Amino acid sequence: MSAQLDVIAQGLVAWDEIVWVTNLPGAEGVAVALRHDADGGGMAANFVMGLARLGAKTGLIAALGDDSVGRSIMNNLQDEGIDTSHLYIRRGAGTTSTVVYTDPQELRAGVLHNLDTVLSLRPDEIDSHYLARAKIFFTDQTPPDAAIAGARLAHEHGSTVVTEMQVSLEQSAGVGITAEKVWAVLEYTDIFVPSRAGLISLMQVADVQDALDAVCRKYPNKIIVVTLGAKGSVIGQGDRRIVIPAYPAEVVDIVGAGDAYHAAFVYAYCLRGWELEQAGHFASAAAALKCTQIGAQKGMPTLEAVRAFCPYCIPKA
């Protein structure tokens, strides 16, 4: 029997090219690049990287190309001790990558390349025996059929299933994520971590509070954690609501902040057994710290860094 893991994630793994620009140009517009950086990216990969920095044992399921970008991603993950035994290499394919443009107001636009590679992961490549090694299964629903298969198998093993929905249904249509498929994976989900845009589009209401109330009525036993960017987050379960503020920090780069929040929340609540409110504050502090560093994965904080930034966010032993 192979060593046990804390968390296995399935979903988007990519390479991020980050370009800071004077403005986001419209049709036929022009912008000037101010600086450039590169880092590993993709929601699932960022999530396991965040957990690994906090001290968790993690693994990742995804498809990569057999190019230099894929090798860079593999090396980055392995350097952090992340299990890569279930990263499937597609011969002759390019690895999924993203060019992210960010303006001075932190508004972003991105372009995905080689998306077919990460979408090529099949449901039959989700190994039930591998999932049985972990206490927690996470998916960002990319691609959706593999996500549904993974959530179902993990649920059958008795693992905690965490499902992310970081963008709206309109934005995720290109990867095949529909409302029907989201509802399918949520049937096996214990903790749902949507963004404001994701939850509003799923529930088809204009107000995030109404959307949260609606999903909590539908799933009164599930934990719903809605991230609201600079406005913090809200945790809901049944009739209970916990409002968590965003922590002030000198913002350099917000890419990956939501992933840092989700990783820290899962670490605190699922692995350490802290109360929901404590887990929310810890996650908010981790997200703020990430924003002080460039790069989604380079900026993921360690447990010691979060403790120094917010001592009361970590319960005394």
PALOVO-97827 format. One line per 2 residues: number of its first residue (from 0); their letters; for each residue x negated, y, z of C-alpha. Coordinates in steps of 0.25 Angstrom, whole numbers, plus 2048, in hexadecimal, padded with zeros to 3 digits. Example, Ala and Ser with C-alpha at 12.3 -4.5 7.8 and 13.67 -1.06 7.14 Angstrom:
2
0	as	7CF/7EE/81F  7C9/7FC/81D
END
This chain:
317
0	ms	800/800/800  7FB/80E/7FC
2	aq	7F9/819/806  806/820/80A
4	ld	809/82E/805  811/839/80C
6	vi	817/83F/7FF  818/83B/7F0
8	aq	81C/845/7E6  821/844/7D8
10	gl	823/84F/7CE  81C/85B/7C7
12	va	80D/85A/7C7  806/865/7BE
14	wd	7FA/86E/7BC  7FD/87D/7BF
16	ei	7F6/888/7B7  7FA/895/7BF
18	vw	7F9/8A2/7B8  7FC/8AF/7BF
20	vt	801/8BA/7B6  805/8C8/7B6
22	nl	813/8C5/7B2  81C/8B9/7AD
24	pg	81D/8BD/79E  82B/8BC/798
26	ae	82D/8B9/789  822/8BE/781
28	gv	81C/8C4/78E  80E/8C5/792
30	av	807/8C3/7A0  7F8/8C4/7A4
32	al	7F2/8B8/7AC  7EC/8BD/7B9
34	rh	7E6/8B0/7BE  7E7/8A1/7BC
36	da	7E6/894/7C5  7E9/885/7C3
38	dg	7EE/87B/7CD  7F5/86E/7CE
40	gg	804/870/7CE  812/869/7CD
42	ma	81C/869/7D8  819/85A/7DC
44	an	80A/85C/7DC  80A/869/7E4
46	fv	813/862/7EE  80A/856/7F1
48	mg	7FE/860/7F0  805/868/7FB
50	la	807/85C/804  7F9/857/802
52	rl	7F3/864/807  7FC/863/813
54	ga	7F6/855/816  801/84B/810
56	kt	7FE/83F/807  804/841/7FA
58	gl	806/83A/7EC  80B/83F/7DF
60	ia	813/839/7D3  812/840/7C6
62	al	80D/83F/7B7  801/846/7B2
64	gd	7FA/847/7A5  7EC/841/7A3
66	ds	7E5/84F/7A0  7DC/858/7A8
68	vg	7E8/85F/7AF  7ED/851/7B4
70	rs	7DF/84E/7B9  7DE/85B/7C1
72	im	7EC/859/7C7  7E8/84B/7CB
74	nn	7DB/850/7D1  7E1/85B/7D9
76	lq	7EC/851/7DF  7E1/847/7E3
78	de	7D8/851/7E9  7E3/854/7F3
80	gi	7E5/845/7F6  7F3/844/7EE
82	dt	7F6/836/7E9  7F6/836/7DA
84	sh	7F8/827/7D7  805/82A/7D1
86	ly	802/835/7C8  804/82F/7BA
88	ir	7FB/833/7AF  801/835/7A1
90	rg	7F6/832/797  7F5/83D/78C
92	ag	7FE/847/793  7FB/854/799
94	tt	7FE/857/7A7  809/860/7AB
96	st	804/86F/7AE  80A/87C/7B1
98	vv	806/88A/7AE  80C/893/7B8
100	yt	80C/8A2/7B6  80E/8AB/7C3
102	dp	811/8BA/7C3  80D/8C4/7CE
104	qe	81B/8C2/7D4  819/8B2/7D5
106	lr	823/8B0/7CA  81F/8A4/7C2
108	ag	821/89D/7B5  81B/890/7B1
110	vl	818/887/7A4  818/878/7A5
112	hn	80F/870/79C  80F/861/79A
114	ld	81C/85F/7A2  81F/852/79B
116	tv	813/84C/7A3  819/84E/7B1
118	ls	827/84B/7AB  822/83D/7A6
120	lr	823/837/7B4  82D/82C/7B3
122	pd	836/826/7BF  82F/819/7BD
124	ei	822/81F/7C1  827/822/7CF
126	ds	821/817/7D7  82A/813/7E2
128	hy	81E/80C/7EA  816/819/7E9
130	la	822/821/7EE  823/817/7FA
132	ra	816/81C/7FF  81B/82A/802
134	ki	824/830/80D  829/83B/804
136	ff	82C/83C/7F5  82C/84A/7EE
138	td	831/84D/7E0  832/85A/7D8
140	qt	83B/853/7CF  831/853/7C3
142	pp	834/84B/7BB  842/849/7C1
144	da	845/83A/7BD  837/836/7C4
146	ai	83B/83F/7D0  849/838/7D2
148	ag	842/82A/7D1  838/82E/7DB
150	ar	842/835/7E5  84A/828/7E4
152	la	83F/81F/7E7  839/827/7F2
154	he	847/828/7F8  849/819/7F8
156	hg	83B/818/7FF  841/821/80A
158	st	837/82C/807  83B/83B/808
160	vv	83E/841/7FB  83B/84F/7F8
162	te	840/856/7EB  83B/863/7E6
164	mq	843/86C/7DC  83A/878/7DA
166	vs	840/87F/7CE  84E/880/7C8
168	le	855/876/7C0  854/87F/7B4
170	qs	845/880/7B6  843/871/7B8
172	ag	84C/86D/7AC  83F/86B/7A4
174	vg	83A/85F/7AC  848/859/7AC
176	it	84D/85C/7BA  85C/85E/7BA
178	ae	866/860/7C5  86A/851/7C3
180	kv	85C/84C/7C5  85A/856/7D1
182	wa	866/850/7D8  861/842/7D5
184	vl	854/844/7DC  85B/84B/7E8
186	ey	863/83F/7EB  856/839/7F0
188	td	850/846/7F6  84E/849/805
190	if	848/857/803  84B/860/7F8
192	vp	842/86C/7F6  847/875/7EB
194	sr	844/883/7E7  84E/88E/7E7
196	ag	850/88D/7D8  850/87E/7D8
198	li	85B/87D/7E3  864/888/7DD
200	sl	863/881/7CF  867/874/7D4
202	mq	872/878/7DD  877/882/7D2
204	va	879/88E/7DC  873/89C/7DC
206	dv	86F/89D/7EB  864/894/7F1
208	qd	86C/893/7FE  878/88E/7F8
210	al	870/884/7F0  869/87F/7FD
212	da	877/87E/804  87C/876/7F8
214	vc	871/86C/7F7  871/86A/806
216	rk	880/867/806  87D/85D/7FB
218	yp	872/857/802  873/85A/811
220	nk	869/850/816  85E/855/80C
222	ii	854/860/80F  854/86B/805
224	vv	848/875/805  84A/881/7FC
226	tl	83E/889/7F9  840/898/7F6
228	ga	833/89D/7F3  82F/8AA/7FA
230	kg	83C/8A9/802  838/89C/809
232	sv	840/890/809  84D/88A/80F
234	ig	84F/87B/814  85C/875/814
236	qg	862/869/81A  871/867/81B
238	dr	876/874/822  868/878/827
240	ri	860/883/821  852/887/824
242	vi	84C/893/81E  83D/894/81D
244	pa	836/8A1/81A  82B/8A2/810
246	yp	81D/8A5/817  816/8B2/813
248	ae	809/8B0/80B  800/8B6/801
250	vv	806/8B0/7F4  7FC/8AD/7EA
252	di	803/8A2/7E2  811/89C/7E5
254	vg	80F/890/7DB  811/883/7E4
256	ag	817/88A/7F0  824/882/7EF
258	da	81C/875/7EE  814/879/7FA
260	yh	821/87C/802  826/86E/7FE
262	aa	819/867/801  818/86D/80F
264	fv	827/86B/812  826/85C/80F
266	ya	819/85B/817  81F/862/823
268	yc	82D/85C/823  82B/84E/81D
270	lr	81D/84A/821  81C/852/82E
272	gw	82A/852/833  82B/860/836
274	el	839/867/837  83F/86D/82B
276	eq	83D/87B/82F  82E/879/833
278	ag	82C/872/826  832/87E/81E
280	hf	829/888/825  81C/87F/823
282	as	820/87E/814  822/88D/813
284	aa	815/88F/818  80E/885/80F
286	aa	815/88C/803  810/89A/807
288	lk	802/895/809  803/88E/7FB
290	ct	806/89C/7F5  7F9/8A2/7FA
292	qi	7F1/899/7F1  7F1/897/7E2
294	ga	7F6/88A/7DC  801/881/7E0
296	qk	7F8/876/7E5  7EB/87E/7E9
298	gm	7F4/886/7F2  7FA/87B/7FA
300	pt	7F7/87D/808  7F1/873/813
302	le	7F8/871/820  7ED/879/827
304	av	7EF/884/81E  7FE/884/821
306	ra	7FB/883/830  7F2/88F/82F
308	fc	7FC/897/827  808/894/830
310	py	805/88D/83D  813/88C/842
312	ci	817/885/835  811/878/83A
314	pk	817/872/847  80D/870/852
316	a	809/862/854
END
